[in-house]
Amino acid sequence: MVSLNVPGVGPEIERRVSDIDAETLTPIVRAILDDDTATIDEWDRSPMRGGVGGGYFGTALFRFEGTATVASSATERWSVVLKILAKRPDEVPSGHPYWKREAEAYRSDHIQQASGGLVPATTYRIDEYPGESVWLWLEDLSDDDGGSESWSLDQYRQVARHLGQFNGAFLTGSEFPSGSWVIERTFDFSRTAGVVALVDTLPDEPIVRRHFPTEESRNRLFSAWQQRDQLLAARDDLPPTFCHFDAFGRNLFATTTDDGTPRTVAIDWDQCGIARLGDDAGALVFLTLVFLDWPVSRARELERAVLDGYREGLTAVGWSGPDELVSRGYRLHVATRWLEWVGIAVKLTADEGNYEWIAEMVGNPIEDVLDGNRDLHRFAFDTLDKLDLSASPPGDATDESSVGEA
């Protein structure tokens, strides 16, 4: 048996993967082809790169593909993705991360039945091995438009519209998913504290100069750090909704239904939870810029397209709150997510041993990544400038007519 070489995936799981045969795959292939007589002719297994999103310790991805003979005696091609979530020690449903949250999300009727154009990937089967792992057999997806790296502003607007419909459904009466795995999404600034101290005490360190080259930029970081509690408090005043929270192009697929209706299929639900109006719009913009899938120099164009589409989606499902509240929720997410992320970004890029991995993960040369980080800091500072944290949120953020059941 050849090791899978995945941290956290032990020999018992490796044995199970090696033992997968045509008998195991047949009911899954029949579900894919919608033919309960289909028989597998040939098949192959190949590992898939997990990236960051599921790339928590103990996650493995495989693509199974092949051919099958169907009832008409024709030969059909098929493929399916197996995502293995291995149990991680000391993680509980009420914590973050939680190794089984994604599986619970796929099982949730409330997510499966949410209205609008955002849908979870089709799950053909979920296998659970108690105390060891959960296996998700998921549809093998590809973008109709060739991948998020080639999305136009119109495509981002459409995806944002679908996110607005999804969030808006929970703002206008759809029941929230329930269970111990459903948590309030929060931010962790523990890594940022050390980075702020580093910038303060060693401003001439090369990595500090790369991220914050001027005294003004360093002072802006210190100011944002001082505002962290205000940022969190301001988010508490926004209407709660259920969010994907990791919704950007590498976790989203722009597709169409059989009748030509556009839809967005979402994977990697491990970050989902109860969050706030504007969070998914903020995540879409921020994470797209982090991974350089859109030029940071044109971030405001992306922002306008996403906010326009997100508002359209909210309106389409009956949410009628003020536009200013949507903008506030979006900006609070960008600012708060950046303040969390900057601690990770600086620490990772401080070690040149990480550069090859970072470049591979982002899909761009490390110099471009470092330049993008610096530009993203400026974008975050500009976003903070547009927030008045001392002001009350526009309208009545807790009006019962615009808040779903938490």
C-alpha positions in Angstrom: 0.0 0.0 0.0 1.4 3.4 -1.1 1.1 6.1 1.5 -1.2 9.0 0.6 1.3 11.4 2.3 -1.4 13.6 3.7 -0.8 14.9 7.3 -3.4 13.6 9.7 -4.6 10.8 7.4 -3.6 7.6 9.0 -3.0 4.0 7.8 -6.6 2.9 8.4 -7.9 5.5 6.1 -5.2 4.8 3.5 -6.3 1.1 3.6 -9.9 2.1 3.0 -9.0 4.2 0.0 -6.8 1.4 -1.4 -9.7 -1.0 -1.0 -12.2 1.1 -3.1 -13.3 -1.1 -6.0 -16.0 -1.2 -8.7 -18.5 -2.6 -6.2 -17.9 0.4 -3.9 -18.2 2.8 -6.8 -21.2 1.3 -8.6 -24.1 2.9 -6.5 -22.3 6.2 -6.7 -21.9 6.0 -10.5 -25.5 5.0 -10.9 -26.5 8.1 -8.9 -24.3 10.3 -11.1 -25.7 8.8 -14.3 -29.2 8.5 -13.0 -29.3 4.9 -14.2 -29.8 2.1 -11.7 -28.6 -0.5 -14.2 -25.2 1.2 -15.1 -22.2 -1.0 -14.8 -18.6 0.2 -14.5 -16.4 -0.6 -17.4 -13.1 1.0 -16.2 -12.1 3.6 -13.7 -9.0 5.4 -12.3 -8.2 7.3 -9.2 -5.9 10.4 -8.9 -5.1 12.7 -6.0 -6.3 16.3 -6.2 -4.5 19.4 -4.8 -6.5 20.6 -1.8 -5.3 24.2 -1.8 -5.9 26.2 1.4 -9.6 25.7 1.8 -9.9 22.2 3.0 -6.3 22.1 3.4 -6.6 21.8 7.2 -4.6 19.0 8.6 -6.4 15.7 7.8 -8.1 16.5 4.6 -7.5 14.4 1.4 -9.1 14.8 -2.1 -9.3 12.3 -4.9 -11.0 12.3 -8.3 -12.4 9.0 -9.5 -13.3 8.8 -13.2 -14.1 6.2 -15.8 -16.7 4.8 -18.1 -19.9 2.8 -17.6 -22.4 1.0 -19.7 -26.0 2.3 -19.2 -29.4 0.8 -19.9 -29.3 1.9 -23.6 -26.1 -0.1 -24.0 -24.3 3.2 -24.6 -21.0 4.0 -22.9 -21.0 7.1 -20.6 -18.1 8.9 -19.0 -18.4 9.7 -15.3 -16.3 11.4 -12.6 -16.7 12.1 -8.9 -14.7 13.8 -6.2 -14.0 12.0 -2.9 -13.2 14.4 0.0 -12.0 12.7 3.1 -12.3 14.6 6.4 -10.2 12.9 9.0 -11.0 13.4 12.7 -8.7 16.0 14.2 -7.9 15.7 18.0 -9.6 18.1 20.4 -12.0 19.7 17.9 -15.6 20.0 19.1 -18.7 21.0 17.2 -19.0 24.3 19.0 -15.4 25.3 18.1 -13.7 26.6 15.1 -12.3 24.8 13.3 -14.4 21.6 13.6 -13.3 18.7 11.3 -16.9 17.5 10.6 -18.6 20.9 10.0 -18.6 20.6 6.2 -20.3 17.2 6.3 -23.0 18.5 8.6 -23.5 21.5 6.3 -24.1 19.1 3.3 -26.5 17.1 5.4 -28.5 20.3 6.4 -31.9 20.6 4.7 -31.9 24.3 5.4 -28.8 24.8 3.3 -29.9 22.4 0.6 -33.3 24.2 0.3 -32.2 27.8 0.6 -33.7 29.9 -2.2 -31.8 31.6 -5.0 -28.9 30.8 -7.3 -26.3 29.7 -4.7 -26.5 25.9 -4.1 -24.1 23.4 -2.4 -22.4 20.8 -4.6 -24.4 17.7 -5.2 -23.6 15.1 -2.6 -24.0 11.6 -3.9 -23.2 9.9 -0.6 -21.8 10.5 2.8 -19.9 7.7 4.5 -19.1 8.0 8.2 -16.5 5.9 10.0 -17.1 6.8 13.7 -14.1 8.2 15.5 -12.1 8.1 12.3 -13.3 10.1 9.3 -16.2 11.2 7.1 -16.2 10.8 3.3 -18.0 13.1 1.0 -18.7 11.9 -2.5 -19.3 15.1 -4.4 -20.0 16.2 -7.9 -16.9 16.9 -10.0 -17.3 20.6 -11.0 -15.9 22.9 -13.6 -16.8 26.5 -14.4 -18.9 27.1 -17.6 -16.7 30.2 -18.1 -13.3 28.6 -17.7 -12.5 29.3 -14.0 -12.6 32.2 -11.6 -9.3 33.6 -12.8 -11.1 34.6 -16.0 -14.3 35.9 -14.4 -15.5 39.3 -15.7 -17.0 42.0 -13.5 -20.4 40.8 -14.8 -19.7 37.3 -13.5 -18.7 38.6 -10.1 -21.9 40.7 -10.0 -23.9 37.5 -10.8 -22.1 35.5 -8.2 -22.7 38.2 -5.6 -26.3 38.3 -6.5 -26.6 34.6 -5.7 -24.8 35.2 -2.4 -27.3 38.0 -1.7 -30.2 35.7 -2.4 -28.7 33.0 -0.1 -28.0 35.4 2.8 -31.3 37.2 2.2 -33.4 34.0 2.5 -32.3 33.7 6.2 -32.9 37.5 6.7 -36.5 37.1 5.5 -37.8 34.1 7.4 -36.0 30.9 6.3 -35.0 28.9 9.4 -31.3 28.8 10.3 -29.6 25.4 10.2 -29.6 23.9 13.7 -27.3 21.7 15.6 -24.2 21.9 17.8 -22.0 22.5 14.7 -23.8 25.8 13.9 -21.7 28.5 15.5 -21.4 32.3 15.5 -18.5 33.1 13.2 -15.9 35.2 15.0 -12.4 36.5 14.2 -9.2 35.5 15.8 -6.6 38.3 16.3 -4.1 36.2 18.3 -1.5 36.1 15.4 -2.0 39.8 14.7 -1.0 40.8 18.2 2.6 39.4 17.6 2.8 41.1 14.2 1.8 44.5 15.6 4.5 44.1 18.3 7.0 43.2 15.6 6.2 46.2 13.5 6.3 48.4 16.5 9.7 47.2 17.9 11.5 46.3 14.6 10.2 48.6 11.9 13.3 48.2 9.8 13.1 44.5 9.5 13.0 43.6 5.8 9.6 41.8 6.0 8.1 44.7 7.9 9.4 47.2 5.3 8.0 45.0 2.6 4.5 45.0 4.1 4.5 48.5 5.7 7.2 50.6 3.9 6.3 54.0 5.4 5.8 55.3 8.9 2.3 56.3 7.9 1.4 52.7 6.9 2.8 51.4 10.2 0.8 54.0 12.1 -2.4 52.9 10.2 -1.8 49.4 11.3 -1.5 50.5 14.9 -4.7 52.5 14.6 -6.6 49.6 13.1 -5.3 47.4 15.9 -6.6 49.8 18.5 -10.0 49.7 16.8 -10.4 45.9 16.9 -13.0 45.8 19.7 -15.0 48.6 18.0 -15.0 46.6 14.8 -16.4 43.5 16.5 -18.9 45.5 18.4 -20.1 47.2 15.3 -20.7 43.9 13.6 -22.9 42.8 16.5 -25.3 45.6 15.5 -25.9 44.1 12.0 -28.7 41.7 11.2 -27.6 38.0 11.6 -27.8 35.6 8.7 -26.3 32.3 7.7 -23.1 32.7 5.6 -20.7 30.5 3.7 -17.9 32.8 4.9 -15.4 31.4 2.5 -17.2 32.3 -0.7 -14.8 33.3 -3.5 -13.8 32.0 -6.9 -11.8 29.0 -5.8 -14.7 27.7 -3.8 -17.4 28.7 -6.3 -18.4 27.4 -9.7 -20.4 29.5 -12.2 -22.6 27.0 -13.9 -26.1 26.9 -15.6 -29.0 24.5 -15.1 -30.4 22.4 -18.0 -32.8 25.2 -18.9 -30.0 27.8 -19.0 -30.6 29.5 -15.7 -27.3 30.8 -14.1 -26.3 29.3 -10.8 -23.3 29.3 -8.5 -22.3 26.0 -6.9 -20.4 26.3 -3.6 -17.9 23.8 -2.1 -15.8 23.9 1.1 -18.5 24.7 3.7 -16.2 24.2 6.7 -16.2 27.9 7.5 -19.9 28.4 7.4 -22.0 29.7 10.4 -24.1 32.5 11.7 -22.6 35.8 10.6 -23.9 39.2 9.5 -25.4 41.0 6.6 -22.6 41.8 4.2 -20.1 39.1 5.3 -20.3 37.0 2.2 -20.0 40.0 0.0 -16.9 41.1 2.0 -15.4 37.6 1.8 -15.9 37.5 -2.0 -14.0 40.8 -2.5 -11.3 40.3 0.1 -10.4 36.7 -0.6 -10.4 37.3 -4.4 -7.8 40.1 -3.8 -5.8 37.9 -1.4 -5.4 35.3 -4.0 -4.7 37.8 -6.8 -7.6 36.6 -8.8 -8.4 40.2 -9.5 -5.9 43.1 -9.6 -5.7 44.9 -6.3 -5.2 48.1 -8.3 -8.8 47.7 -9.6 -10.3 46.7 -6.3 -12.9 49.4 -6.3 -14.3 48.2 -9.6 -14.7 44.7 -8.1 -16.2 46.2 -4.9 -18.9 48.1 -6.9 -19.8 45.1 -9.0 -20.1 42.8 -5.9 -22.1 45.3 -3.9 -24.5 46.0 -6.7 -25.0 42.3 -7.3 -25.4 41.5 -3.6 -28.0 44.2 -3.1 -29.9 42.9 -6.2 -29.9 39.4 -4.6 -31.2 40.7 -1.3 -34.0 42.6 -3.0 -34.9 39.6 -5.1 -35.8 37.6 -2.0 -37.7 40.4 -0.3 -35.2 42.1 2.0 -35.8 45.8 1.9 -33.3 47.2 4.4 -31.2 50.4 3.6 -28.3 50.2 1.1 -26.1 51.9 3.7 -26.5 49.0 6.0 -25.3 46.6 3.3 -22.3 48.8 2.7 -21.5 49.0 6.4 -21.7 45.2 6.8 -19.5 44.7 3.7 -16.8 47.2 5.0 -16.8 45.8 8.5 -16.1 42.4 7.1 -13.3 43.6 4.9 -11.7 45.6 7.7 -12.1 42.8 10.3 -11.0 40.0 8.0 -8.0 42.0 7.0 -7.0 42.6 10.6 -7.2 38.8 11.3 -5.4 37.9 8.0 -2.5 40.4 8.3 -1.2 38.4 11.3 -1.1 35.3 9.2 0.3 37.0 6.1 3.2 38.7 7.7 4.2 35.6 9.7 4.1 33.3 6.7 6.1 35.7 4.5 8.7 36.3 7.2 10.0 32.8 6.5 11.5 32.5 3.0 11.2 28.7 3.4 7.5 29.2 2.9 7.8 31.1 -0.4 7.6 28.2 -2.8 4.5 26.9 -1.0 2.9 30.3 -1.0 3.6 30.9 -4.7 2.1 27.5 -5.6 -1.0 28.0 -3.4 -1.7 31.5 -4.8 -0.6 30.6 -8.3 1.6 33.6 -8.7 5.3 34.4 -8.2 6.2 35.3 -4.7 7.2 38.9 -5.6 3.7 39.4 -7.0 2.2 38.0 -3.8 4.3 40.3 -1.6 3.4 43.3 -3.7 -0.3 42.3 -3.6 -0.1 42.0 0.2 1.2 45.6 0.5 -1.5 46.9 -1.9 -4.1 45.0 0.0 -3.1 46.7 3.3 -3.7 50.1 1.6 -7.1 48.9 0.4 -8.0 47.9 3.9 -6.9 51.3 5.3 -9.1 53.0 2.7 -12.0 50.8 3.7 -11.5 51.7 7.3 -11.6 55.4 6.4 -15.1 54.9 5.1 -16.3 53.4 8.4 -17.7 55.6 11.2 -17.5 53.3 14.1 -19.0 55.8 16.5 -22.2 56.1 14.5 -25.3 53.9 14.9 -26.0 51.5 12.0 -28.3 53.0 9.3 -32.0 52.2 9.8 -33.1 49.7 12.4 -30.7 46.8 12.0 -32.8 44.6 14.3 -36.2 45.2 12.7 -38.1 41.9 12.9 -39.2 42.3 9.3 -35.7 42.1 8.0 -34.1 39.5 10.3 -34.5 35.7 10.0 -34.9 33.3 12.9 -31.7 32.9 14.7 
